[in-house]
Amino acid sequence: MKDEFLENRLHVNRRHFLGKLSLGLGSVALGSLLIPDLFTNSDDKVPTLGLPHFAPKAKRIIYLFQNGAPSQLESFDYKPLLTQMAGKDLPESIRNGQRLTGMTSNQTKFPLVGSHFSFKQYGQSGTWVSELFPNMAKIVDDICVIESMHTEAINHDPALTFMQTGAQQGNRPSMGAWLSYGLGSENKNLPAFSVLLSRGRGNGQGVYSKLWTNGFLDSIHQGVQFSSSEERVLYLKDPEGRDREASRKMLDNLAELNNINYKEFGDPEIQTRIQQYEMAYRMQTAVPELADLSHEPDHIIKMYGADCLVPGTYASNCLMARKLSEAGVRFVQLYHQGWDQHGNLVGEMPLQAQDVDRATTALVMDLKQRGLLDETLVIWGGEFGRTNYCQGDLSKDNYGRDHHPRCYSIWMAGGGVKPGVYGETDEFGYNIIKDPVHVNDFHATVLHLMGLNHEQLTFKHLGRRYRLTDVAGKVVSGILA
């Protein structure tokens, strides 16, 4: 009688209860398969992996950032009118009172200049590509060139910081940190977010650790910088006289002390620090194996070029990016400096292009032949564009181009992106006339491809909820496959 009373009161009978119980056990089993570390808190595990909000198109990202802003007018945005009107002043109706940098604000004339380099159309998409990038021209049917990127930032530091963190000021989490926070790592022996640096033969702009910072997120999400020295991650090796067993004992003792502090103060950063020490211990084995390129077959070395065997070069970093991504690193960020051509564009830009063209193409082809391109999003581009008018003496071919935030080109490949050309600029290459893509839209789209809703990926800090796209951004559906 009592059992019947409870069944009626709770609106559940034994059959219903056992049915629900079996579903619950099935969910637990599924969860343990999807997230192996879900039900463990052992010290040698990475933090619980996150789950995407919906089915992702991409699992990993390799971002080939061309620091200094390569000219879109010498790469992918072909404007023959500028050659026809060379030396003539930019019409005020086109410039329309746009804000200028301090380098050209004192100019009274803005002489137009076309590209010194020829263009041709390639692939089924008929994408225009400059002669400076003959190898990238071969993969145009695998990439989506976005010609309509734009930003508010007109100087390097705020523009670069904006592209990397979604804010023009520093101390905000970078893209890689947000993805680490949202999705976790695929490999407990490697960080979710890795950073590689290289320097080209052009005029360089600096890069700083604030670009791969965790900001207000736990420090476990910050980017781990790889060095160009023999020791690819600095201070990872044990000091002389201490072996692995001694290191293990030291870490265990240190973890005990940190746990005592955690129980007393409750600071979650203490637990993060324990996790970082454990990650560094595991990386002592994983990183040297990844950094060893001697086992790469000859045809791979030939594809990337001989420079890929020289640590710290762009080619070497591209090959390392493939290895890191293949090993499960969620976000690999490359910074290649040297694209700031305010002068001597004709002399410098071919050298910069030569540094990156072959290795970039090899990376895309390498991923594709390994069956990884469909699940890896590759991004190539800088922080803003370049003006259609020149700086310097046009008659001596030592001119350059100033900063131009109103339109610039980047490209994306793989990871759920539809190949082709998206967006369009006017015949002067100065204003966008079709399908504009703001930096916030770019971030929203990248997160979407990784299975994350940019409005839901938030973190509460100082009384408000922050996100990578702040209070803006929309997914650019036109580039989705």
SEBALO-234903 format. One record per residue (C-alpha): residue number from 1; residue in three letters; y, z, x. Coordinates in Angstrom, 3 decimals. Each point is the difference from the previous one (the first is absolute). Example, Ala and Ser with C-alpha at 12.3 -4.5 7.8 and 13.67 -1.06 7.14 Angstrom:
REM residues 2
NODE     n   res          Y          Z          X
NODE     1   ALA     -4.500      7.800     12.300
NODE     2   SER      3.440     -0.660      1.370
***
This chain:
REM residues 481
NODE     n   res          Y          Z          X
NODE     1   MET      0.000      0.000      0.000
NODE     2   LYS      2.337      0.913      2.847
NODE     3   ASP     -0.759     -3.292      1.846
NODE     4   GLU      0.707     -2.043     -3.143
NODE     5   PHE      3.294      1.845     -0.443
NODE     6   LEU      1.053     -0.861      3.586
NODE     7   GLU     -1.031     -3.658     -0.395
NODE     8   ASN      2.065     -0.335     -3.166
NODE     9   ARG      2.976      1.814      1.497
NODE    10   LEU      0.019     -2.067      3.183
NODE    11   HIS     -0.904     -3.253     -1.796
NODE    12   VAL     -2.793     -0.601      2.521
NODE    13   ASN     -3.794      0.164     -0.225
NODE    14   ARG     -2.626      0.171      2.742
NODE    15   ARG     -0.520     -3.792      0.047
NODE    16   HIS      3.742     -0.617      0.343
NODE    17   PHE      0.316      2.641      2.723
NODE    18   LEU     -2.872     -1.410      2.076
NODE    19   GLY      1.362     -3.528     -0.390
NODE    20   LYS      3.420      1.051      1.293
NODE    21   LEU     -1.632      1.927      2.834
NODE    22   SER     -1.875     -3.100      1.193
NODE    23   LEU      3.270     -1.989      0.053
NODE    24   GLY      1.613      2.728      2.043
NODE    25   LEU     -2.799      0.015      2.539
NODE    26   GLY      0.191     -3.789      0.210
NODE    27   SER      3.736      0.218      0.719
NODE    28   VAL     -0.642      2.525      2.753
NODE    29   ALA     -2.614     -2.303      1.560
NODE    30   LEU      2.324     -3.013     -0.239
NODE    31   GLY      2.837      1.995      1.531
NODE    32   SER     -2.165      1.026      2.942
NODE    33   LEU     -0.843     -3.668      0.638
NODE    34   LEU      3.591     -1.241     -0.264
NODE    35   ILE      1.469      2.908      1.971
NODE    36   PRO     -2.626      1.425      2.367
NODE    37   ASP      2.163      2.996      0.957
NODE    38   LEU      0.909      0.925     -3.575
NODE    39   PHE     -2.127      3.147     -0.162
NODE    40   THR      0.305      1.307      3.520
NODE    41   ASN      2.590      2.046      1.806
NODE    42   SER     -1.607      0.031      3.420
NODE    43   ASP      2.438     -0.082      2.869
NODE    44   ASP     -1.311     -3.299      1.418
NODE    45   LYS      0.969     -2.021     -3.057
NODE    46   VAL      3.186     -1.904     -0.710
NODE    47   PRO      2.000      0.981     -3.090
NODE    48   THR     -1.449     -1.122     -3.313
NODE    49   LEU      0.415     -3.738     -0.367
NODE    50   GLY      2.323     -1.185     -2.719
NODE    51   LEU     -0.942     -2.445     -2.717
NODE    52   PRO      2.096     -3.021     -1.005
NODE    53   HIS      1.592     -0.052     -3.435
NODE    54   PHE     -1.800     -3.261     -0.785
NODE    55   ALA     -2.270     -2.505      1.735
NODE    56   PRO      1.707     -1.052      3.250
NODE    57   LYS      0.279     -3.542      1.318
NODE    58   ALA      0.266      1.236      3.604
NODE    59   LYS     -1.571      2.899      1.868
NODE    60   ARG      2.120     -0.115      3.142
NODE    61   ILE      3.343     -1.283      1.294
NODE    62   ILE      1.068     -1.477      3.339
NODE    63   TYR      3.793     -0.234      0.137
NODE    64   LEU      1.300     -2.243      2.809
NODE    65   PHE      3.627      1.107      0.039
NODE    66   GLN      2.324     -2.361      1.896
NODE    67   ASN      2.690      2.450      1.050
NODE    68   GLY      3.518     -1.422      0.330
NODE    69   ALA     -0.176     -2.496     -2.896
NODE    70   PRO     -1.337     -3.488      0.826
NODE    71   SER      2.115     -2.809     -1.415
NODE    72   GLN     -1.445     -1.416     -3.202
NODE    73   LEU      1.954     -3.209      0.695
NODE    74   GLU     -2.042     -0.569      3.177
NODE    75   SER     -3.343      0.967     -1.516
NODE    76   PHE     -0.798     -0.655     -3.688
NODE    77   ASP      3.203     -0.734     -1.983
NODE    78   TYR      0.813     -3.640      0.742
NODE    79   LYS      3.624     -0.956     -0.787
NODE    80   PRO      0.889     -3.583      1.084
NODE    81   LEU      3.461      0.294     -1.595
NODE    82   LEU      1.034      2.390      2.775
NODE    83   THR     -0.713     -2.700      2.599
NODE    84   GLN      2.017     -2.530     -1.976
NODE    85   MET      2.943      2.418     -0.287
NODE    86   ALA     -0.222      1.394      3.555
NODE    87   GLY      3.363      1.356      1.166
NODE    88   LYS      1.547      0.031     -3.461
NODE    89   ASP      1.124      3.308     -1.472
NODE    90   LEU     -2.221      1.866     -2.450
NODE    91   PRO      1.597     -0.440     -3.456
NODE    92   GLU      1.504      3.221     -1.330
NODE    93   SER     -1.694     -0.713     -3.335
NODE    94   ILE     -3.352      0.427      1.772
NODE    95   ARG      0.919      3.033      2.099
NODE    96   ASN      1.770      1.529     -3.000
NODE    97   GLY      1.570      2.855      1.935
NODE    98   GLN     -3.264      1.353      1.371
NODE    99   ARG      0.227      3.036      2.266
NODE   100   LEU     -0.112     -0.934      3.693
NODE   101   THR     -1.120      1.874      3.090
NODE   102   GLY      2.473      1.195      2.600
NODE   103   MET     -1.097     -2.885      2.234
NODE   104   THR      1.374     -2.748     -2.266
NODE   105   SER      2.480      1.838     -2.236
NODE   106   ASN      2.869     -1.144      2.245
NODE   107   GLN     -0.949     -3.679     -0.326
NODE   108   THR      2.275     -2.211     -2.064
NODE   109   LYS     -2.395     -2.927      0.087
NODE   110   PHE     -3.740     -0.060     -0.706
NODE   111   PRO     -1.339     -3.281      1.450
NODE   112   LEU     -3.319     -1.054     -1.483
NODE   113   VAL     -2.875     -0.806      2.329
NODE   114   GLY     -3.364     -1.541     -0.793
NODE   115   SER     -3.218      0.764      1.778
NODE   116   HIS     -0.326     -1.355      3.518
NODE   117   PHE     -3.742     -0.342     -0.702
NODE   118   SER     -1.812     -2.491     -2.211
NODE   119   PHE     -1.989      0.831     -3.134
NODE   120   LYS     -3.052     -1.544     -1.642
NODE   121   GLN     -1.970      0.688     -3.170
NODE   122   TYR     -3.552      1.300      0.310
NODE   123   GLY     -3.017      0.752     -2.151
NODE   124   GLN     -0.667     -0.532     -3.680
NODE   125   SER      3.081      2.082     -0.789
NODE   126   GLY      2.272     -2.276      2.013
NODE   127   THR      1.531      3.045      1.698
NODE   128   TRP      2.827     -0.786      2.421
NODE   129   VAL     -0.647      1.469      3.463
NODE   130   SER      2.116     -0.279      3.153
NODE   131   GLU     -1.372     -1.604      3.147
NODE   132   LEU      0.311      3.461      1.595
NODE   133   PHE     -3.092      1.155     -1.941
NODE   134   PRO     -2.625     -2.768      0.378
NODE   135   ASN     -2.917      2.416     -0.330
NODE   136   MET      1.298      1.757     -3.112
NODE   137   ALA      0.396     -3.493     -1.480
NODE   138   LYS     -3.810     -0.251      0.071
NODE   139   ILE     -0.460      3.002     -2.301
NODE   140   VAL      2.673     -0.705     -2.633
NODE   141   ASP     -2.689     -0.362     -2.664
NODE   142   ASP     -0.976      3.620      0.675
NODE   143   ILE      3.499      1.486     -0.135
NODE   144   CYS      2.719      0.546     -2.580
NODE   145   VAL      3.491     -0.587      1.404
NODE   146   ILE      2.565      2.041     -1.929
NODE   147   GLU      3.356     -1.698      0.596
NODE   148   SER      1.985      2.233     -2.346
NODE   149   MET     -0.146      3.442      1.592
NODE   150   HIS      3.301      1.886     -0.077
NODE   151   THR      1.428      3.411      0.872
NODE   152   GLU      3.283      1.927     -0.106
NODE   153   ALA     -0.154      1.087      3.650
NODE   154   ILE      1.984     -2.175      2.399
NODE   155   ASN     -0.646      1.797      3.307
NODE   156   HIS     -3.282      0.388      1.864
NODE   157   ASP     -0.712      3.715     -0.187
NODE   158   PRO      0.541      0.489     -3.756
NODE   159   ALA     -1.691     -3.323     -0.809
NODE   160   LEU     -3.003      0.756      2.195
NODE   161   THR     -0.252      3.532     -1.374
NODE   162   PHE      0.256     -1.358     -3.560
NODE   163   MET     -2.828     -2.492      0.535
NODE   164   GLN     -2.236      2.696      1.459
NODE   165   THR      0.818      3.022     -2.176
NODE   166   GLY      1.735     -1.197     -3.167
NODE   167   ALA      3.250      1.757      0.979
NODE   168   GLN      2.810     -0.937      2.388
NODE   169   GLN      0.220      3.558      1.350
NODE   170   GLY     -2.686      1.594      2.137
NODE   171   ASN     -2.447      2.846     -0.685
NODE   172   ARG     -1.772     -1.711     -2.896
NODE   173   PRO     -3.743     -0.784      0.118
NODE   174   SER     -0.861     -3.467      1.256
NODE   175   MET     -2.193     -2.501     -1.847
NODE   176   GLY     -3.022      0.940      2.079
NODE   177   ALA      0.530      3.693     -0.693
NODE   178   TRP      0.242     -0.635     -3.757
NODE   179   LEU     -3.256     -1.979      0.091
NODE   180   SER     -1.705      2.710      2.032
NODE   181   TYR      1.213      2.573     -2.530
NODE   182   GLY     -1.083     -2.109     -2.974
NODE   183   LEU     -3.326     -1.335      1.241
NODE   184   GLY     -1.095      2.024      3.017
NODE   185   SER     -2.020     -1.402      2.877
NODE   186   GLU     -3.118     -2.153     -0.055
NODE   187   ASN     -1.194      1.302      3.378
NODE   188   LYS     -0.039      3.734      0.763
NODE   189   ASN      0.075     -0.781      3.748
NODE   190   LEU      3.246     -1.983     -0.122
NODE   191   PRO      3.436      0.552     -1.519
NODE   192   ALA      0.909     -1.711     -3.256
NODE   193   PHE      3.218     -1.334      1.571
NODE   194   SER      0.313     -1.474      3.515
NODE   195   VAL      3.010     -1.462      1.845
NODE   196   LEU      0.134     -2.596      2.804
NODE   197   LEU      3.128     -1.097      1.922
NODE   198   SER      0.792     -3.139      2.016
NODE   199   ARG      3.094     -1.568      1.512
NODE   200   GLY      0.809     -3.722      0.052
NODE   201   ARG      2.259     -2.071      2.246
NODE   202   GLY      3.055      0.022     -2.252
NODE   203   ASN      2.776      2.490     -0.666
NODE   204   GLY     -1.635      3.163     -1.318
NODE   205   GLN      0.894      2.634     -2.542
NODE   206   GLY     -1.535      3.429      0.443
NODE   207   VAL     -2.735      1.517     -2.123
NODE   208   TYR     -0.263      3.734     -0.562
NODE   209   SER     -2.633      2.457     -1.159
NODE   210   LYS      1.923      0.554     -3.251
NODE   211   LEU     -1.386     -3.390     -1.074
NODE   212   TRP     -3.547      1.339     -0.118
NODE   213   THR      0.818      3.557     -0.981
NODE   214   ASN     -1.725      1.998     -2.706
NODE   215   GLY      3.413      1.264     -1.191
NODE   216   PHE     -0.531      2.788     -2.513
NODE   217   LEU     -3.720     -0.788     -0.379
NODE   218   ASP     -2.589      2.021      1.930
NODE   219   SER      0.060     -0.938      3.672
NODE   220   ILE     -3.600     -1.252     -0.167
NODE   221   HIS      1.506     -3.148     -1.581
NODE   222   GLN      2.304     -0.968      2.886
NODE   223   GLY     -0.792     -3.121      2.007
NODE   224   VAL     -1.959      0.412      3.226
NODE   225   GLN      1.606     -2.082      2.744
NODE   226   PHE     -2.244     -1.914      2.387
NODE   227   SER      1.255     -0.401      3.552
NODE   228   SER     -0.098     -3.085      2.211
NODE   229   SER     -1.370      2.089      2.880
NODE   230   GLU     -3.656      0.522      0.852
NODE   231   GLU      0.109      3.122     -2.170
NODE   232   ARG      0.598     -1.707     -3.344
NODE   233   VAL      0.824      3.277     -1.786
NODE   234   LEU      1.898      2.343      2.283
NODE   235   TYR     -1.315      3.521      0.692
NODE   236   LEU     -3.307     -0.778     -1.715
NODE   237   LYS     -2.165      0.514      3.071
NODE   238   ASP     -1.290      3.408      1.030
NODE   239   PRO      1.682      1.355      3.129
NODE   240   GLU     -2.004     -0.007      3.210
NODE   241   GLY     -2.519      2.805      0.170
NODE   242   ARG     -0.589      0.269     -3.751
NODE   243   ASP     -2.926     -1.717     -1.688
NODE   244   ARG     -0.671     -0.797     -3.665
NODE   245   GLU     -1.913      3.224     -0.566
NODE   246   ALA      2.912      2.080      1.296
NODE   247   SER      2.430     -1.986     -2.158
NODE   248   ARG     -2.154      0.580     -3.057
NODE   249   LYS     -0.060      3.740      0.645
NODE   250   MET      3.754      0.092      0.597
NODE   251   LEU      0.685     -1.844     -3.288
NODE   252   ASP     -2.307      2.315     -1.914
NODE   253   ASN      1.817      3.036      1.360
NODE   254   LEU      3.378     -1.572     -0.694
NODE   255   ALA     -1.055     -0.792     -3.573
NODE   256   GLU     -0.981      3.638     -0.536
NODE   257   LEU      3.442      1.157      1.158
NODE   258   ASN      1.734     -2.603     -2.152
NODE   259   ASN     -2.043      1.008     -3.037
NODE   260   ILE      1.090      3.617      0.508
NODE   261   ASN      3.613     -1.191     -0.037
NODE   262   TYR     -0.669     -2.133     -3.076
NODE   263   LYS     -1.412      2.977     -1.928
NODE   264   GLU      3.055      2.037      0.943
NODE   265   PHE      2.751     -2.570     -0.585
NODE   266   GLY     -1.602     -2.642     -2.271
NODE   267   ASP      1.807     -2.870      1.752
NODE   268   PRO     -1.959     -3.224     -0.781
NODE   269   GLU      1.298     -1.543      3.225
NODE   270   ILE     -2.317      2.372      1.893
NODE   271   GLN     -3.016     -1.632     -1.647
NODE   272   THR      1.492     -3.410      0.810
NODE   273   ARG      0.298      0.993      3.645
NODE   274   ILE     -3.676      1.034      0.072
NODE   275   GLN     -0.925     -3.405     -1.439
NODE   276   GLN      2.108     -1.764      2.643
NODE   277   TYR     -1.748      1.846      2.828
NODE   278   GLU     -3.370     -0.976     -1.450
NODE   279   MET      1.115     -3.613     -0.392
NODE   280   ALA      1.126     -0.102      3.641
NODE   281   TYR     -3.401      1.375      1.075
NODE   282   ARG     -1.835     -2.746     -1.901
NODE   283   MET      2.397     -2.661      1.273
NODE   284   GLN     -0.966      0.854      3.576
NODE   285   THR     -3.201     -1.934     -0.627
NODE   286   ALA      1.171     -2.592     -2.529
NODE   287   VAL      3.204     -1.258      1.680
NODE   288   PRO     -1.366     -0.966      3.462
NODE   289   GLU     -2.706     -2.047     -1.690
NODE   290   LEU      2.554     -1.810     -2.159
NODE   291   ALA      2.414     -0.561      2.882
NODE   292   ASP     -2.701     -1.638      2.142
NODE   293   LEU      0.506     -3.746     -0.435
NODE   294   SER     -2.510     -0.982      2.681
NODE   295   HIS     -2.739     -0.529     -2.582
NODE   296   GLU      1.982     -2.505     -2.042
NODE   297   PRO     -1.653     -3.444      0.181
NODE   298   ASP      1.669     -2.791      1.965
NODE   299   HIS      0.885     -2.017     -3.102
NODE   300   ILE      2.000      2.959     -1.381
NODE   301   ILE      1.893      0.434      3.303
NODE   302   LYS      0.736     -3.717      0.018
NODE   303   MET      1.245      0.123     -3.584
NODE   304   TYR      2.473      2.844      0.628
NODE   305   GLY      0.913     -1.203      3.499
NODE   306   ALA     -0.466      1.579      3.417
NODE   307   ASP      2.864      2.446     -0.662
NODE   308   CYS     -2.240      1.870     -2.431
NODE   309   LEU     -1.678      1.612      3.020
NODE   310   VAL      3.334      1.421      1.202
NODE   311   PRO      0.668      3.349     -1.745
NODE   312   GLY      3.359      0.215     -1.719
NODE   313   THR      0.453     -3.722     -0.634
NODE   314   TYR      0.370     -1.317     -3.526
NODE   315   ALA     -3.301     -1.885      0.311
NODE   316   SER     -1.823      3.138      1.148
NODE   317   ASN      1.487      1.986     -2.873
NODE   318   CYS     -1.062     -2.663     -2.524
NODE   319   LEU     -3.574      0.199      1.249
NODE   320   MET      0.174      3.807     -0.029
NODE   321   ALA      1.332     -0.173     -3.567
NODE   322   ARG     -3.043     -1.998     -1.068
NODE   323   LYS     -2.329      2.511      1.652
NODE   324   LEU      1.803      2.986     -1.524
NODE   325   SER      0.054     -1.579     -3.442
NODE   326   GLU     -3.648     -1.001      0.258
NODE   327   ALA     -0.813      3.614      0.933
NODE   328   GLY      1.668      1.257     -3.180
NODE   329   VAL      3.588      0.851      1.004
NODE   330   ARG      1.942     -0.278     -3.250
NODE   331   PHE      3.368     -1.153      1.370
NODE   332   VAL      0.603     -1.588      3.415
NODE   333   GLN      3.665     -0.489      0.876
NODE   334   LEU      1.112     -2.296      2.832
NODE   335   TYR      3.602     -0.145      1.199
NODE   336   HIS      0.957     -2.994      2.156
NODE   337   GLN      3.519      0.253      1.430
NODE   338   GLY      2.315     -2.793      1.147
NODE   339   TRP      1.170     -1.983     -3.036
NODE   340   ASP      3.716      0.883      0.099
NODE   341   GLN      1.470     -3.411      0.857
NODE   342   HIS      3.785      0.369     -0.368
NODE   343   GLY      0.313     -2.359      2.932
NODE   344   ASN     -2.211     -2.487      1.839
NODE   345   LEU     -2.185     -0.490     -3.062
NODE   346   VAL     -1.066     -3.420      1.300
NODE   347   GLY     -1.263      1.529      3.238
NODE   348   GLU     -1.455      3.298     -1.216
NODE   349   MET     -1.643     -0.750     -3.324
NODE   350   PRO     -2.588     -2.468      1.408
NODE   351   LEU     -1.158      2.715      2.417
NODE   352   GLN     -0.290      2.555     -2.785
NODE   353   ALA     -1.884     -2.471     -2.186
NODE   354   GLN     -2.332     -0.856      2.873
NODE   355   ASP     -0.788      3.706      0.422
NODE   356   VAL     -1.129      0.445     -3.610
NODE   357   ASP     -1.060     -3.363     -1.443
NODE   358   ARG     -3.475     -0.326      1.507
NODE   359   ALA     -1.082      3.626     -0.326
NODE   360   THR      1.283      0.352     -3.573
NODE   361   THR     -1.930     -3.094     -1.045
NODE   362   ALA     -3.079      1.216      1.878
NODE   363   LEU      0.117      3.321     -1.856
NODE   364   VAL     -0.009     -1.702     -3.402
NODE   365   MET     -2.772     -2.392      1.045
NODE   366   ASP     -2.022      2.811      1.578
NODE   367   LEU      0.179      2.103     -3.159
NODE   368   LYS     -0.912     -3.024     -2.101
NODE   369   GLN     -3.083     -0.958      2.023
NODE   370   ARG     -1.205      3.615     -0.172
NODE   371   GLY      0.375      0.064     -3.779
NODE   372   LEU      2.754      2.634      0.272
NODE   373   LEU      3.115     -1.959     -0.990
NODE   374   ASP     -0.640      0.353     -3.744
NODE   375   GLU      0.119      3.788      0.333
NODE   376   THR      2.705      0.198      2.699
NODE   377   LEU      3.675     -0.591     -0.751
NODE   378   VAL      1.857     -1.512      2.974
NODE   379   ILE      3.833      0.090     -0.033
NODE   380   TRP      2.343     -1.809      2.437
NODE   381   GLY      3.797      0.294      0.006
NODE   382   GLY      3.136      1.900      0.981
NODE   383   GLU      2.705      2.195     -1.545
NODE   384   PHE      2.492     -2.647     -1.222
NODE   385   GLY      0.956     -3.616      0.590
NODE   386   ARG      2.519     -1.985      2.033
NODE   387   THR      3.234     -1.725     -1.003
NODE   388   ASN      0.354     -3.750     -0.466
NODE   389   TYR      3.202      0.110      2.060
NODE   390   CYS      0.001      0.597      3.730
NODE   391   GLN      1.225      2.518      2.499
NODE   392   GLY      1.132     -1.321      3.366
NODE   393   ASP      0.863     -3.515      1.117
NODE   394   LEU     -1.855     -2.561     -2.093
NODE   395   SER      0.801     -2.806      2.444
NODE   396   LYS     -1.810      1.734      2.898
NODE   397   ASP     -3.226      0.823     -1.851
NODE   398   ASN      0.365      3.685      0.928
NODE   399   TYR      0.775      1.072     -3.536
NODE   400   GLY     -1.884      2.535     -2.066
NODE   401   ARG     -0.121      1.140     -3.605
NODE   402   ASP      1.317      3.241     -1.513
NODE   403   HIS     -1.819      2.350     -2.405
NODE   404   HIS     -0.541     -1.290     -3.526
NODE   405   PRO     -1.405      2.345     -2.667
NODE   406   ARG      0.365     -2.336     -2.996
NODE   407   CYS     -3.144     -2.024      0.714
NODE   408   TYR     -2.767     -0.159      2.555
NODE   409   SER     -3.633     -0.992      0.352
NODE   410   ILE     -3.174      1.988      0.542
NODE   411   TRP     -3.593     -0.957     -0.637
NODE   412   MET     -3.127      1.745     -1.233
NODE   413   ALA     -3.653     -1.035      0.246
NODE   414   GLY     -3.339      1.139     -1.393
NODE   415   GLY     -0.418      3.164     -2.045
NODE   416   GLY      0.544     -1.531     -3.447
NODE   417   VAL      3.032     -2.172      0.851
NODE   418   LYS      0.295     -3.539     -1.355
NODE   419   PRO      0.763     -2.561      2.747
NODE   420   GLY      3.065     -2.227     -0.308
NODE   421   VAL      3.765      0.453     -0.024
NODE   422   TYR      1.737      2.528     -2.222
NODE   423   GLY      3.719      0.107     -0.684
NODE   424   GLU      2.736     -2.420      0.950
NODE   425   THR      3.403      0.075      1.665
NODE   426   ASP      2.942     -2.344     -0.538
NODE   427   GLU      0.496     -3.125      2.119
NODE   428   PHE      2.193      2.004      2.387
NODE   429   GLY     -2.736      2.590      0.534
NODE   430   TYR      2.496      2.706     -0.928
NODE   431   ASN     -0.775      1.198     -3.539
NODE   432   ILE     -3.195      0.345     -2.039
NODE   433   ILE     -0.239     -2.322     -2.991
NODE   434   LYS     -3.566      0.745     -1.163
NODE   435   ASP     -2.347      3.012     -0.137
NODE   436   PRO      1.814      2.633      2.091
NODE   437   VAL     -2.137      2.686      1.652
NODE   438   HIS      1.732      3.241      0.936
NODE   439   VAL     -1.408      2.387      2.610
NODE   440   ASN     -0.925      2.418     -2.812
NODE   441   ASP     -1.905     -2.832     -1.722
NODE   442   PHE     -1.799     -0.763      3.257
NODE   443   HIS     -1.099      3.642      0.307
NODE   444   ALA     -1.095      0.149     -3.648
NODE   445   THR     -2.094     -3.144      0.502
NODE   446   VAL     -1.645      1.240      3.204
NODE   447   LEU     -0.995      3.248     -1.706
NODE   448   HIS     -1.274     -1.966     -3.023
NODE   449   LEU     -2.237     -2.122      2.237
NODE   450   MET     -1.437      3.241      1.382
NODE   451   GLY     -0.759      1.219     -3.524
NODE   452   LEU      2.962      2.380     -0.295
NODE   453   ASN      2.649      0.166     -2.705
NODE   454   HIS      3.262      0.482      1.892
NODE   455   GLU      1.454      2.099     -2.836
NODE   456   GLN     -2.954      2.397      0.058
NODE   457   LEU     -0.282      0.467      3.769
NODE   458   THR      2.468      2.884      0.282
NODE   459   PHE      0.570      3.195      1.959
NODE   460   LYS      2.149      2.919     -1.123
NODE   461   HIS      2.504      1.061      2.642
NODE   462   LEU      3.188      2.067     -0.307
NODE   463   GLY     -0.257      0.071     -3.758
NODE   464   ARG     -0.496     -3.698     -0.702
NODE   465   ARG     -2.863     -2.462      0.082
NODE   466   TYR      0.303     -2.639      2.719
NODE   467   ARG     -1.793     -3.303      0.316
NODE   468   LEU      0.032     -2.946      2.427
NODE   469   THR      1.990     -2.144     -2.453
NODE   470   ASP      2.366      2.858     -0.941
NODE   471   VAL      1.314     -0.896     -3.508
NODE   472   ALA     -0.399     -3.790      0.205
NODE   473   GLY     -2.560     -2.684      0.724
NODE   474   LYS     -2.218     -2.281     -2.042
NODE   475   VAL     -3.261     -1.707      0.875
NODE   476   VAL      0.486     -3.672      0.880
NODE   477   SER     -2.758     -1.445     -2.168
NODE   478   GLY      0.765     -3.565      1.120
NODE   479   ILE     -1.624      0.526      3.395
NODE   480   LEU     -3.161      1.692     -1.284
NODE   481   ALA     -3.205     -2.035      0.118
***
